[in-house]
């Protein structure tokens, strides 16, 4: 119980009674949490998690959804190893209410042998990772100016005030980076960011509304693959300075995707460039600058300070199956399955970027033999890796097989 404003705040677990179900339903809807048709039954069974209600004078003034998750490899009936606060809501963003909900969440977790709760956030402010202080408001930025696109400007901000960011290659489709603390929020993106608007085939740089610091990155694989070792090596050799970007001008702008992709046979590095930047050659690229927004991902700027490319070091190490919980980490282990996945991804990206015959329109089996072979390899690798207990490799291979099936048109022939 915490005192605040005019009366004490009491936090309790919502039960499955009709009264509690109604109150929890209204509080969750107010918090923006989707509510299913079996809420009362869920509240009566705490094996999945609990809903905590904060009340003052019997009126609900806040709510928190706390979910349990077993250890990776344990079944759903195993005791929880992790506690996640999916959403914490206070009617008036009142610190006393948030504090009371946080304390209750920690107590619920401790009662089940869980030492810490991930995802506890102040209203509108994601929790910073350990050792990183999140600025409360935009700080002065004195770094060099950078042009993202016409009408959108940013400056290089010091790394000291930047939140830690993580890189993911989701399903080996697009590369993504986001604040590490946001990965515990059960959301693919954070509401309220400013910057580029979402497009079907473009890139996205989204900035925190309060600090104007880069918070989310979405980078689409270019549709064209080129093989120029000199340009690729020049891009990979650029020394990347740590830091972040702070948006200084522009909002709601569109970012077209890069046009040219380059990668080596072992996939030690992936480079994406504007077409004119690729045409300028290795000598011009050697005079560029690179900004490491994560340890794996760097944004590349030409001599005039224009955003003209990006690169990812060791992309296979950041590959994850689509749909995995954001907080889950299972790096691809060295060995034969990872080597097979690397070869599969290389061939898949090369074929995916080239002209293809639709399987249902092919008149000569040889026209699609390479496509059929890759589809069969992806399916076989997904099955063998799954049987070996390598869920990470199996999941990414299955994602490639699904892409081949739907995007290449195999669904039209039923195979």
C-alpha positions as CSV (number, residue, x, y, z in Angstrom):
1,X,0.0,0.0,0.0
2,X,1.4,3.4,-1.0
3,X,0.0,6.8,0.0
4,X,-0.4,9.4,-2.7
5,X,-2.4,12.5,-3.5
6,X,-5.5,12.2,-1.5
7,X,-5.8,8.5,-0.5
8,X,-3.9,5.3,-0.3
9,X,-3.2,3.3,-3.4
10,X,-3.9,-0.4,-3.0
11,X,-2.6,-3.0,-5.5
12,X,-4.2,-6.4,-5.8
13,X,-4.4,-9.3,-8.2
14,X,-7.5,-9.3,-10.4
15,X,-9.5,-12.5,-9.9
16,X,-12.0,-14.3,-12.2
17,X,-15.1,-12.9,-10.6
18,X,-17.5,-10.9,-12.8
19,X,-16.7,-7.7,-11.0
20,X,-13.0,-8.1,-11.4
21,X,-13.3,-9.3,-15.0
22,X,-15.2,-6.1,-15.8
23,X,-12.8,-3.8,-14.0
24,X,-9.8,-5.6,-15.5
25,X,-11.3,-5.4,-19.0
26,X,-11.9,-1.7,-18.7
27,X,-8.4,-1.0,-17.3
28,X,-6.7,-3.1,-20.0
29,X,-8.6,-1.5,-22.8
30,X,-7.6,1.9,-21.3
31,X,-4.0,0.7,-21.3
32,X,-4.2,-0.3,-24.9
33,X,-3.8,-4.1,-24.2
34,X,-5.8,-6.4,-26.4
35,X,-8.4,-8.3,-24.4
36,X,-9.7,-11.8,-25.5
37,X,-13.1,-13.3,-25.0
38,X,-12.0,-15.6,-22.1
39,X,-10.7,-12.9,-19.7
40,X,-12.5,-14.2,-16.7
41,X,-11.1,-17.7,-17.2
42,X,-7.6,-16.3,-17.6
43,X,-7.8,-14.2,-14.4
44,X,-8.8,-17.3,-12.6
45,X,-5.7,-19.2,-13.6
46,X,-2.4,-17.6,-12.8
47,X,-0.1,-20.1,-14.6
48,X,0.2,-17.7,-17.6
49,X,0.6,-14.6,-15.5
50,X,-1.5,-12.1,-13.5
51,X,-3.2,-8.7,-14.0
52,X,-2.5,-6.3,-11.1
53,X,-5.0,-3.5,-10.4
54,X,-4.1,-0.3,-8.5
55,X,-7.1,1.1,-6.7
56,X,-7.8,4.3,-4.8
57,X,-11.1,4.5,-2.9
58,X,-12.2,1.4,-4.8
59,X,-11.7,3.1,-8.2
60,X,-9.1,1.6,-10.6
61,X,-6.3,4.1,-11.2
62,X,-3.7,1.8,-12.8
63,X,-3.0,-1.7,-14.1
64,X,0.0,-3.9,-14.9
65,X,0.1,-7.2,-17.0
66,X,2.7,-9.6,-15.7
67,X,3.5,-12.7,-17.7
68,X,5.5,-15.8,-16.8
69,X,7.8,-17.7,-19.2
70,X,9.7,-20.9,-18.6
71,X,13.3,-21.4,-19.3
72,X,14.3,-22.0,-22.9
73,X,13.9,-25.7,-23.5
74,X,11.3,-26.2,-20.7
75,X,7.7,-27.1,-21.4
76,X,4.8,-24.7,-20.8
77,X,4.0,-26.4,-17.4
78,X,7.5,-25.8,-16.0
79,X,8.0,-23.2,-13.3
80,X,8.6,-19.7,-14.5
81,X,12.2,-18.6,-15.1
82,X,11.4,-15.1,-16.4
83,X,8.8,-12.5,-15.5
84,X,7.8,-9.8,-18.1
85,X,5.8,-6.7,-17.4
86,X,4.0,-6.4,-20.7
87,X,2.2,-3.1,-19.9
88,X,2.1,-0.7,-16.9
89,X,-0.6,1.9,-17.0
90,X,-1.5,4.8,-14.7
91,X,-4.6,6.9,-15.3
92,X,-2.8,10.2,-14.7
93,X,0.8,9.0,-15.2
94,X,1.0,9.2,-11.4
95,X,4.4,8.1,-10.0
96,X,2.9,6.7,-6.8
97,X,0.6,4.4,-8.7
98,X,3.5,3.2,-11.0
99,X,5.7,2.6,-7.9
100,X,3.0,0.6,-6.2
101,X,2.4,-1.5,-9.3
102,X,6.2,-2.1,-9.7
103,X,6.5,-3.2,-6.1
104,X,3.6,-5.6,-6.4
105,X,5.0,-7.1,-9.7
106,X,8.3,-7.7,-8.0
107,X,6.5,-9.4,-5.0
108,X,4.5,-11.6,-7.3
109,X,7.7,-12.7,-9.2
110,X,9.6,-13.3,-5.9
111,X,6.8,-15.5,-4.6
112,X,7.4,-17.7,-7.7
113,X,11.1,-17.8,-7.3
114,X,11.8,-15.3,-10.1
115,X,14.5,-12.8,-9.0
116,X,13.7,-9.9,-11.4
117,X,11.0,-8.5,-13.6
118,X,11.9,-7.3,-17.2
119,X,10.1,-4.5,-18.8
120,X,9.2,-2.3,-15.8
121,X,8.8,1.2,-17.3
122,X,7.8,4.6,-16.2
123,X,4.8,6.0,-18.1
124,X,6.0,6.7,-21.6
125,X,9.7,6.0,-20.8
126,X,11.2,2.6,-21.5
127,X,13.5,1.3,-18.9
128,X,17.2,1.8,-19.8
129,X,19.5,-1.1,-19.9
130,X,21.9,-1.6,-17.0
131,X,24.6,1.0,-17.0
132,X,22.9,3.3,-19.4
133,X,21.1,6.5,-18.3
134,X,18.3,7.5,-20.5
135,X,18.1,11.3,-20.8
136,X,14.9,12.8,-19.7
137,X,14.8,15.3,-22.5
138,X,16.6,16.2,-25.7
139,X,20.3,17.2,-25.0
140,X,22.3,19.6,-27.1
141,X,23.9,17.9,-30.0
142,X,27.1,19.4,-31.4
143,X,28.2,16.6,-33.8
144,X,28.5,16.9,-37.6
145,X,25.3,17.3,-39.6
146,X,23.9,14.4,-41.7
147,X,21.3,14.5,-44.4
148,X,18.9,11.5,-44.3
149,X,16.8,12.6,-47.2
150,X,15.7,15.9,-48.6
151,X,14.1,17.8,-45.8
152,X,15.3,15.5,-43.0
153,X,18.5,16.4,-41.1
154,X,20.2,14.8,-38.2
155,X,23.4,15.3,-36.2
156,X,25.9,12.7,-34.9
157,X,25.3,12.5,-31.1
158,X,27.9,11.4,-28.6
159,X,27.8,7.7,-27.7
160,X,27.8,8.6,-23.9
161,X,24.2,9.6,-23.9
162,X,22.9,6.9,-26.3
163,X,20.8,3.9,-25.2
164,X,22.2,0.5,-26.1
165,X,20.8,-0.9,-29.4
166,X,20.6,-4.4,-30.6
167,X,20.6,-5.8,-34.2
168,X,18.3,-8.6,-35.5
169,X,18.0,-10.1,-38.9
170,X,14.4,-11.3,-38.6
171,X,13.8,-14.3,-40.7
172,X,16.8,-13.3,-42.8
173,X,14.5,-10.7,-44.4
174,X,15.0,-7.1,-43.2
175,X,17.7,-6.0,-40.8
176,X,16.3,-4.3,-37.7
177,X,17.9,-2.4,-34.8
178,X,16.2,-1.0,-31.7
179,X,16.9,0.0,-28.1
180,X,17.7,-3.1,-26.2
181,X,15.3,-2.1,-23.4
182,X,12.4,-2.0,-25.9
183,X,12.8,-5.7,-26.7
184,X,11.1,-6.6,-23.4
185,X,7.9,-4.7,-24.3
186,X,6.2,-7.4,-26.5
187,X,5.9,-4.9,-29.4
188,X,7.6,-4.8,-32.8
189,X,7.8,-1.0,-32.7
190,X,7.3,1.7,-30.1
191,X,4.4,4.1,-30.4
192,X,5.0,7.8,-30.5
193,X,8.4,7.8,-32.2
194,X,9.1,10.6,-34.8
195,X,11.0,10.4,-38.0
196,X,10.3,8.4,-41.2
197,X,6.9,7.0,-41.8
198,X,6.4,3.4,-42.6
199,X,6.4,2.3,-46.3
200,X,5.9,-1.1,-47.9
201,X,9.3,-1.2,-49.6
202,X,11.4,1.5,-48.0
203,X,13.7,1.9,-45.0
204,X,12.8,3.5,-41.6
205,X,14.7,5.5,-39.1
206,X,12.6,6.3,-36.0
207,X,13.6,8.6,-33.2
208,X,12.6,8.9,-29.6
209,X,10.1,11.7,-29.2
210,X,11.7,13.1,-26.0
211,X,15.4,12.8,-26.7
212,X,15.3,12.8,-30.6
213,X,17.8,10.0,-30.4
214,X,17.7,7.2,-32.9
215,X,15.5,4.4,-31.4
216,X,14.4,2.1,-34.2
217,X,16.0,1.1,-37.6
218,X,14.4,-1.0,-40.4
219,X,16.6,-1.7,-43.4
220,X,15.2,-3.6,-46.4
221,X,17.4,-5.9,-48.4
222,X,18.0,-4.2,-51.8
223,X,16.4,-5.8,-54.8
224,X,19.7,-5.8,-56.8
225,X,22.8,-7.9,-55.9
226,X,26.2,-6.8,-57.3
227,X,29.6,-8.4,-57.0
228,X,32.4,-5.8,-56.8
229,X,35.0,-7.0,-54.2
230,X,36.8,-3.6,-54.3
231,X,33.6,-1.6,-53.4
232,X,32.6,-4.2,-50.8
233,X,36.0,-4.2,-49.1
234,X,36.1,-0.4,-49.1
235,X,32.7,-0.3,-47.3
236,X,33.7,-3.0,-44.8
237,X,37.1,-1.2,-44.1
238,X,35.6,2.1,-43.0
239,X,36.3,2.7,-39.4
240,X,33.0,3.2,-37.6
241,X,32.8,5.8,-34.9
242,X,30.4,4.8,-32.0
243,X,27.5,7.1,-31.4
244,X,23.9,7.8,-32.4
245,X,21.9,10.1,-34.5
246,X,19.7,12.9,-33.2
247,X,16.9,14.2,-35.5
248,X,17.2,18.0,-35.9
249,X,14.8,18.7,-38.8
250,X,12.0,16.9,-40.6
251,X,9.3,14.5,-39.5
252,X,7.1,12.1,-41.4
253,X,9.6,11.8,-44.3
254,X,9.9,8.7,-46.6
255,X,13.2,6.8,-46.9
256,X,13.6,4.8,-50.1
257,X,15.5,1.5,-49.7
258,X,19.1,1.2,-50.9
259,X,19.4,-0.1,-54.4
260,X,22.5,-2.3,-54.5
261,X,23.5,-5.1,-52.1
262,X,26.9,-6.8,-51.8
263,X,28.0,-9.7,-49.6
264,X,30.8,-12.2,-49.6
265,X,30.5,-16.0,-50.0
266,X,31.0,-16.6,-46.2
267,X,28.5,-13.8,-45.3
268,X,31.1,-12.0,-43.1
269,X,29.6,-8.7,-44.1
270,X,26.5,-7.3,-45.9
271,X,26.7,-3.9,-47.6
272,X,23.8,-1.9,-49.1
273,X,24.4,1.3,-51.1
274,X,22.6,3.8,-53.2
275,X,23.1,3.1,-56.9
276,X,25.1,6.2,-57.6
277,X,27.3,5.5,-54.6
278,X,28.0,2.0,-55.9
279,X,28.8,3.5,-59.4
280,X,31.3,6.0,-57.8
281,X,33.6,3.1,-57.0
282,X,35.9,2.0,-54.2
283,X,38.2,5.1,-54.2
284,X,35.2,7.4,-53.6
285,X,33.8,5.1,-50.9
286,X,37.1,5.1,-49.0
287,X,36.5,8.8,-48.2
288,X,33.2,8.1,-46.5
289,X,32.4,8.0,-42.8
290,X,30.6,5.3,-40.8
291,X,28.5,5.6,-37.7
292,X,28.2,2.4,-35.6
293,X,24.7,2.6,-34.1
294,X,25.1,-1.0,-32.8
295,X,28.2,-3.2,-32.6
296,X,27.0,-4.9,-35.8
297,X,25.3,-2.2,-37.8
298,X,26.9,1.0,-39.2
299,X,25.2,3.7,-41.2
300,X,27.4,5.0,-44.1
301,X,27.6,8.7,-45.1
302,X,29.3,10.1,-48.2
303,X,31.7,13.0,-48.3
304,X,28.8,15.5,-48.3
305,X,27.2,14.0,-45.2
306,X,24.4,12.2,-47.1
307,X,23.2,8.9,-45.9
308,X,24.2,6.6,-48.8
309,X,24.5,3.1,-47.4
310,X,24.7,0.8,-44.5
311,X,26.6,-2.4,-43.5
312,X,26.1,-5.3,-41.1
313,X,29.1,-7.2,-39.8
314,X,28.5,-11.0,-39.3
315,X,24.9,-10.9,-40.4
316,X,24.3,-14.7,-39.9
317,X,25.1,-14.3,-36.2
318,X,22.2,-11.9,-35.9
319,X,19.7,-14.1,-37.8
320,X,16.6,-15.0,-35.8
321,X,13.4,-16.8,-36.7
322,X,10.4,-14.5,-37.4
323,X,7.9,-14.3,-34.5
324,X,10.3,-15.1,-31.7
325,X,9.8,-13.1,-28.5
326,X,11.9,-10.0,-28.8
327,X,13.7,-10.7,-25.5
328,X,14.7,-14.3,-26.5
329,X,18.3,-14.8,-27.4
330,X,19.7,-18.0,-28.9
331,X,22.7,-17.2,-31.1
332,X,23.4,-19.6,-34.0
333,X,26.0,-22.1,-32.7
334,X,29.1,-22.8,-34.9
335,X,29.0,-26.1,-36.7
336,X,27.5,-27.8,-39.7
337,X,23.9,-26.5,-39.4
338,X,25.1,-22.9,-39.3
339,X,27.5,-23.5,-42.2
340,X,24.6,-25.0,-44.2
341,X,22.4,-22.0,-43.3
342,X,25.1,-19.6,-44.4
343,X,25.3,-21.3,-47.8
344,X,21.5,-21.4,-48.1
345,X,21.2,-17.7,-47.3
346,X,23.8,-16.8,-49.9
347,X,22.2,-18.7,-52.7
348,X,18.7,-17.6,-51.6
349,X,19.6,-13.9,-51.7
350,X,21.3,-14.2,-55.1
351,X,18.3,-16.0,-56.7
352,X,15.8,-13.7,-54.9
353,X,17.4,-10.6,-56.4
354,X,17.4,-12.0,-60.0
355,X,14.8,-12.5,-62.6
356,X,12.8,-15.7,-62.0
357,X,10.2,-17.7,-63.9
358,X,7.0,-18.3,-62.1
359,X,6.8,-22.1,-61.4
360,X,3.3,-22.4,-62.8
361,X,4.4,-20.7,-66.0
362,X,7.6,-22.7,-66.6
363,X,7.7,-24.7,-69.8
364,X,11.1,-26.2,-69.2
365,X,11.9,-27.8,-65.8
366,X,15.5,-26.5,-66.2
367,X,14.2,-23.0,-65.9
368,X,13.2,-23.4,-62.3
369,X,15.5,-26.3,-61.3
370,X,17.7,-23.9,-59.2
371,X,14.6,-22.6,-57.4
372,X,13.2,-26.1,-56.7
373,X,16.6,-27.1,-55.4
374,X,16.8,-24.2,-53.0
375,X,13.3,-24.8,-51.8
376,X,14.1,-28.4,-51.0
377,X,17.4,-27.5,-49.3
378,X,15.6,-25.0,-47.0
379,X,12.9,-27.5,-46.1
380,X,15.5,-30.2,-45.4
381,X,17.7,-28.0,-43.3
382,X,14.7,-26.8,-41.2
383,X,13.8,-30.5,-40.5
384,X,17.3,-31.7,-39.8
385,X,18.1,-28.7,-37.5
386,X,14.9,-29.1,-35.7
387,X,15.6,-32.8,-35.1
388,X,19.0,-31.8,-33.8
389,X,17.5,-29.3,-31.3
390,X,18.9,-26.3,-33.1
391,X,15.7,-24.2,-33.1
392,X,17.5,-21.0,-34.3
393,X,18.8,-22.5,-37.5
394,X,15.6,-24.5,-38.0
395,X,13.5,-21.4,-37.6
396,X,15.4,-19.2,-40.1
397,X,15.5,-22.0,-42.7
398,X,11.8,-22.5,-42.3
399,X,11.3,-18.7,-42.9
400,X,13.4,-19.0,-46.1
401,X,11.3,-22.0,-47.2
402,X,8.1,-20.0,-46.5
403,X,9.4,-17.0,-48.5
404,X,10.3,-19.2,-51.4
405,X,6.8,-20.9,-51.3
406,X,4.9,-17.6,-51.3
407,X,7.1,-15.0,-52.9
408,X,8.4,-17.2,-55.7
409,X,5.0,-18.5,-56.6
410,X,5.2,-22.2,-55.6
411,X,1.9,-21.9,-53.9
412,X,0.3,-21.6,-57.3
413,X,1.3,-25.2,-58.1
414,X,0.5,-26.5,-54.6
415,X,4.0,-27.5,-53.6
